[in-house]
Amino acid sequence: MGQASTHYARLMNTTWDPAADGVLRLPSGRLVRGRGLRNPLPAGPEPEFALYLLGRRPEPTGWEHQWVRWPDFWLPSDRAGFATALRTLLARAGQERVEVACGGGLGRTGTALACLAVLDGVPAADAVAHVRRHYAHRAVETPWQRRFVTRFA
């Protein structure tokens, strides 16, 4: 195997199955899983790092995670902290199984995935459509969440 093939094989063994439910492929090729915490944990490997977007601190998990306070249907309470958390998640997505999750997996998670897509090169004006096409057609639920994505940089 060549060096590029070896790197690709190693990457594929440590990140998500691209065909699995909730997995979004970013333009860079990185894979991120989005999900709703009210649903059972999907079958298969567990995340190695997660970003939880909830109004209150999440329950303990068996993997490393970060919490951003974000009430349902609203926007993150600490926008600078949210942007930093997304950059951390994006950097780790190249080598690890990372996920973004909120209660239902659509509004806050979809908004975060769209912002992540912006960080990865999708034009902000196209990011919501990108996430709706490749993650969930109802992602990014409110007008202010859509506006937040278009202004995210």
Secondary structure, DSSP 8 states (H G I E B T S, - for coil): --HHHHHHHHHHHHS--TTSTTEEE-TTS-EEEEEETTS---SS---SEEEEEESS-----SSEEEEEE--TTS--S-HHHHHHHHHHHHHHHTTS-EEEEESSSSHHHHHHHHHHHHHTT--HHHHHHHHHHHT-TT-S-SHHHHHHHHT--
